[in-house]
Amino acid sequence: MTEIRSNQLETAIANGDFIITAEVTPGLATTAEQLLQRAAPLKGKATAVNITDGAGAQVAMSSLAASAILQQNGIEPVLQMTCRDRNRIALAADLLGASALGIRNILTLTGDDPGVGDEPDAKGVFDYFAADLLQLARHMADTGTTRSGRELEARPRFLVGGVDAPFDPPVDWVPTKLLERAADGMRFIQTQFCYDPDVTERYVARLAESGLLDNVALLLGIGPIASLRSAKWMNDNLFGVSVPAAVLRRLEAADDEAAEGHRICVELIERYRALDGVAGVHIMAPAQKSQRIVDVIDALA
């Protein structure tokens, strides 16, 4: 097995490379082989690969364990950590474990409410929220101590990121929360799906005007659309996602909806790559469909 000794994502950000991250949902895999079947097609294609943490409040393989498996097999992980299932003690413990395993990239999220998942009677913890977790990770990395002041045996190295949902900003909008998180040490943002390029361009322009993108890498979320039905479902069910009428019309008129959804994704990535301030894209696809992500990456000029 190959251990990654440098942080490819951090290096790509520093070099100004166009970054492509991808996402794998570990699901109910119980072996490393099952997980690697999903992630292996992305090896050498994506700069780094996100591992979701109980996405949709669904039971799944531990994101920490799954990230370690990727790390040990030469695939740089982005460890997603949610605050839903763990208090601050457990979150700090997992950060220490991530450091020991050589995992550097941490994406901080609050997490979906348990009521929407497959164990709706589960109790959500939410001792911390995403901003608190970001502060915790940066505090440990910057000071070499716990939040209570206990000295760590070695200072961890983390590249910490956050998430956002692009929208059409009002005239007087300022990205205050994102600026606060940047001040707390956030170094990259991965967004929700961006299928409306006009809205996305206005959103990116406002982030750039605020100065946020001078120090934070913006990775716009995108993905191949499987069908017209899938596009409509995203409109109705995914917070912060808007699939515009023009895209719906293209899918409806297509002989092969999946092929058209692939073309739309590639076209949008090429358009976003030309935007000042965009560091890259974060490509997502339905669970266990990583080959569709690979097909998009291979189609890029």
Phi, psi and omega per residue, in radians:
M1 nan 2.589 -3.070
T2 -1.825 2.191 3.085
E3 -1.649 2.278 3.082
I4 -1.400 2.186 -3.074
R5 -1.811 -0.212 3.093
S6 -2.187 2.816 -3.120
N7 -1.642 1.813 -3.084
Q8 -1.145 -0.670 -3.129
L9 -1.139 -0.807 3.134
E10 -1.091 -0.713 3.126
T11 -1.123 -0.742 -3.139
A12 -1.111 -0.696 3.091
I13 -1.095 -0.813 -3.113
A14 -1.104 -0.601 -3.102
N15 -1.453 -0.178 -3.086
G16 1.302 0.370 3.100
D17 -1.209 2.696 3.003
F18 -1.362 2.076 -2.972
I19 -1.689 2.417 2.996
I20 -2.166 1.959 2.978
T21 -1.839 2.744 -3.136
A22 -2.300 3.137 -3.055
E23 -2.439 2.398 3.079
V24 -2.188 2.302 3.033
T25 -1.715 2.011 -3.041
P26 -1.206 -0.388 3.096
G27 1.009 -2.527 -3.058
L28 -1.693 0.495 3.066
A29 -1.040 2.438 3.114
T30 -2.090 0.016 3.083
T31 -2.340 2.751 3.081
A32 -1.101 -0.625 -3.109
E33 -1.093 -0.705 3.134
Q34 -1.109 -0.746 3.120
L35 -1.137 -0.762 -3.084
L36 -1.174 -0.475 3.048
Q37 -1.031 -0.589 -3.141
R38 -1.420 -0.653 -3.002
A39 -1.602 -0.491 -3.011
A40 -0.997 -0.644 3.129
P41 -1.041 -0.358 -3.098
L42 -1.537 -0.166 -3.113
K43 -1.103 2.213 -3.118
G44 1.398 -0.080 3.130
K45 -1.796 -0.803 -3.123
A46 -1.765 2.567 3.081
T47 -1.082 -0.738 3.112
A48 -2.692 2.796 -3.053
V49 -2.188 2.110 3.086
N50 -1.253 2.482 2.970
I51 -2.001 2.071 -3.084
T52 -1.260 2.704 -3.081
D53 -2.034 1.542 3.130
G54 1.026 0.816 -3.088
A55 -0.990 2.430 -3.115
G56 1.166 0.342 -3.088
A57 0.992 0.578 3.111
Q58 -1.727 2.483 3.054
V59 -1.079 2.321 -3.134
A60 -2.710 2.890 3.044
M61 -0.944 2.474 3.087
S62 -0.874 2.276 3.119
S63 -1.148 -0.555 3.113
L64 -1.169 -0.803 3.121
A65 -1.117 -0.757 -3.133
A66 -1.122 -0.693 3.107
S67 -1.113 -0.675 3.116
A68 -1.109 -0.684 3.120
I69 -1.113 -0.752 3.089
L70 -1.091 -0.808 -3.127
Q71 -0.985 -0.758 -3.102
Q72 -1.238 -0.245 -3.104
N73 -2.011 0.429 2.977
G74 1.344 0.349 3.091
I75 -2.039 2.014 -3.073
E76 -1.242 2.156 -3.117
P77 -1.638 2.688 2.829
V78 -1.931 1.931 -3.092
L79 -1.391 1.948 3.035
Q80 -1.421 2.298 3.119
M81 -2.229 2.153 3.073
T82 -1.856 2.739 -3.125
C83 -1.635 -0.016 -3.056
R84 -1.098 -0.710 -2.911
D85 -1.830 -0.076 -3.004
R86 -2.423 2.514 3.022
N87 -1.477 -3.108 -3.037
R88 -1.128 -0.498 3.105
I89 -1.166 -0.833 -3.122
A90 -1.181 -0.642 3.106
L91 -1.116 -0.762 3.106
A92 -1.116 -0.679 3.127
A93 -1.100 -0.724 3.133
D94 -1.202 -0.590 3.057
L95 -1.117 -0.724 3.075
L96 -1.091 -0.737 3.111
G97 -1.109 -0.718 3.103
A98 -1.046 -0.770 3.128
S99 -1.050 -0.768 -3.127
A100 -1.112 -0.515 -3.137
L101 -1.515 -0.010 3.142
G102 1.429 0.271 -3.138
I103 -1.530 2.112 -3.039
R104 -1.849 -0.549 -3.013
N105 -1.596 2.116 -3.101
I106 -2.147 2.195 3.031
L107 -1.883 2.112 -3.029
T108 -1.690 2.250 3.140
L109 -2.414 2.673 3.042
T110 -1.321 -0.768 3.102
G111 1.846 2.627 3.132
D112 -1.249 2.627 3.090
D113 -1.129 2.374 3.141
P114 -0.986 -0.454 -3.093
G115 -1.084 -0.329 -3.124
V116 -1.627 -0.059 -3.019
G117 -1.748 -2.820 -3.072
D118 -1.563 -0.028 3.032
E119 -2.265 1.203 -2.991
P120 -1.111 -0.280 3.115
D121 -1.544 -0.036 3.122
A122 -1.126 2.592 3.134
K123 -1.614 2.145 3.049
G124 -1.302 2.457 -3.116
V125 -1.499 -1.120 3.102
F126 0.871 0.686 3.011
D127 -1.133 -0.656 3.031
Y128 -2.055 2.815 2.952
F129 -2.038 3.062 -2.996
A130 -0.938 -0.755 -3.122
A131 -1.104 -0.643 3.119
D132 -1.179 -0.717 -3.140
L133 -1.134 -0.701 3.082
L134 -1.037 -0.799 3.126
Q135 -1.077 -0.676 3.136
L136 -1.103 -0.845 -3.110
A137 -1.089 -0.765 -3.137
R138 -1.188 -0.663 3.120
H139 -1.057 -0.794 -3.130
M140 -1.110 -0.710 -3.117
A141 -1.274 -0.634 -3.047
D142 -1.445 -0.591 -3.049
T143 -1.875 -0.326 -3.062
G144 1.223 0.419 3.120
T145 -2.342 2.842 2.970
T146 -1.321 2.995 3.120
R147 -1.113 -0.455 3.124
S148 -1.462 -0.085 3.074
G149 1.768 0.018 3.119
R150 -1.271 2.382 -3.066
E151 -1.402 2.287 3.076
L152 -1.379 2.704 -3.115
E153 -1.257 -0.405 3.016
A154 -2.698 2.612 -3.102
R155 -1.407 2.174 3.125
P156 -1.272 2.764 3.066
R157 -1.988 1.992 -3.134
F158 -2.221 2.464 2.899
L159 -1.888 1.950 -2.947
V160 -1.870 2.358 -3.132
G161 -2.220 2.971 3.101
G162 -2.379 -3.097 -3.087
V163 -2.201 2.837 3.059
D164 -2.734 2.822 3.082
A165 -2.049 1.857 -3.120
P166 -1.039 2.583 3.125
F167 -2.668 3.000 3.141
D168 -1.424 1.863 -2.969
P169 -1.303 2.394 3.007
P170 -1.089 2.859 -3.066
V171 -0.997 -0.671 -3.041
D172 -1.691 0.218 -3.055
W173 -1.278 2.382 3.015
V174 -2.228 2.325 -3.101
P175 -1.338 1.134 -3.002
T176 -1.014 -0.824 -3.087
K177 -1.132 -0.698 3.118
L178 -1.162 -0.676 3.096
L179 -1.120 -0.682 3.090
E180 -1.105 -0.718 3.139
R181 -1.203 -0.617 3.062
A182 -1.090 -0.713 3.091
A183 -1.111 -0.489 3.127
D184 -1.481 -0.067 3.056
G185 2.018 0.124 3.078
M186 -1.169 2.281 -3.074
R187 -2.051 -0.174 3.020
F188 -2.628 2.701 3.105
I189 -2.198 2.296 2.958
Q190 -1.976 2.286 -3.022
T191 -1.825 2.958 2.975
Q192 -1.158 2.949 3.135
F193 -0.915 2.399 3.124
C194 -2.100 1.586 -3.119
Y195 -1.781 -0.135 3.113
D196 -1.865 1.731 -3.013
P197 -1.151 -0.554 -3.132
D198 -1.165 -0.802 3.086
V199 -1.094 -0.771 -3.112
T200 -1.064 -0.727 -3.137
E201 -1.125 -0.687 3.103
R202 -1.183 -0.689 3.097
Y203 -1.076 -0.833 -3.124
V204 -1.103 -0.726 -3.135
A205 -1.051 -0.693 -3.134
R206 -1.232 -0.652 3.066
L207 -1.088 -0.723 3.134
A208 -1.132 -0.736 3.130
E209 -1.059 -0.564 -3.105
S210 -1.305 -0.235 -3.074
G211 1.550 -0.069 -3.082
L212 -1.009 -0.728 -3.008
L213 -1.372 -0.002 3.036
D214 -1.194 -0.505 -3.057
N215 -2.220 -0.048 -3.088
V216 -2.192 2.277 3.132
A217 -1.463 2.170 -3.128
L218 -1.725 2.086 3.098
L219 -1.980 1.939 -3.074
L220 -1.401 2.298 3.119
G221 -1.284 2.431 -3.138
I222 -2.767 2.920 3.099
G223 -3.039 2.690 3.079
P224 -1.185 2.299 -3.118
I225 -1.520 2.195 -3.039
A226 -1.270 -0.587 -3.029
S227 -2.960 2.942 3.030
L228 -1.055 -0.725 3.117
R229 -1.043 -0.729 3.128
S230 -1.114 -0.726 3.139
A231 -1.089 -0.760 3.122
K232 -1.144 -0.651 3.117
W233 -1.104 -0.746 3.117
M234 -1.069 -0.728 3.100
N235 -1.027 -0.666 -3.025
D236 -1.525 -0.396 -2.930
N237 -2.174 -0.311 -3.083
L238 -1.781 2.075 3.125
F239 -1.033 2.313 3.053
G240 1.394 0.123 -3.127
V241 -1.889 2.287 3.060
S242 -2.318 1.988 3.040
V243 -1.690 1.927 -2.995
P244 -1.200 2.860 -3.085
A245 -1.028 -0.632 -3.129
A246 -1.081 -0.675 3.111
V247 -1.217 -0.729 3.109
L248 -1.059 -0.691 3.137
R249 -1.143 -0.688 3.108
R250 -1.097 -0.750 3.130
L251 -1.140 -0.718 -3.108
E252 -1.138 -0.608 -3.096
A253 -1.480 -0.170 -3.026
A254 -1.351 2.495 3.011
D255 -1.257 -0.596 3.125
D256 -2.178 1.744 -3.039
E257 -1.112 -0.701 -3.132
A258 -1.133 -0.708 3.115
A259 -1.138 -0.665 3.105
E260 -1.194 -0.691 3.080
G261 -1.077 -0.620 3.056
H262 -1.125 -0.816 -3.129
R263 -1.082 -0.720 3.118
I264 -1.047 -0.768 -3.140
C265 -1.067 -0.830 -3.132
V266 -1.095 -0.769 3.133
E267 -1.050 -0.732 -3.125
L268 -1.181 -0.703 3.113
I269 -1.063 -0.769 3.131
E270 -1.092 -0.665 3.107
R271 -1.177 -0.736 -3.120
Y272 -1.215 -0.551 -3.127
R273 -1.087 -0.464 -3.117
A274 -1.460 -0.108 -3.087
L275 -1.407 2.297 3.019
D276 -1.098 2.312 3.097
G277 1.704 -0.239 3.125
V278 -1.557 2.088 -3.113
A279 -1.511 -0.332 -3.107
G280 2.928 -2.887 -3.137
V281 -2.289 2.697 3.047
H282 -2.028 1.941 -3.009
I283 -1.704 2.197 -3.141
M284 -2.128 2.598 3.088
A285 -2.502 2.881 3.113
P286 -0.952 2.716 -3.088
A287 -0.857 2.373 3.063
Q288 1.137 0.421 -3.141
K289 -2.056 0.731 -3.063
S290 -1.133 -0.444 3.116
Q291 -1.097 -0.521 3.106
R292 -1.174 -0.590 3.049
I293 -1.161 -0.775 3.122
V294 -1.025 -0.743 -3.138
D295 -1.060 -0.661 3.091
V296 -1.152 -0.818 -3.125
I297 -1.051 -0.749 -3.120
D298 -1.154 -0.451 -3.101
A299 -1.448 -0.200 -3.109
L300 -1.259 2.462 -3.118
A301 -1.185 nan nan
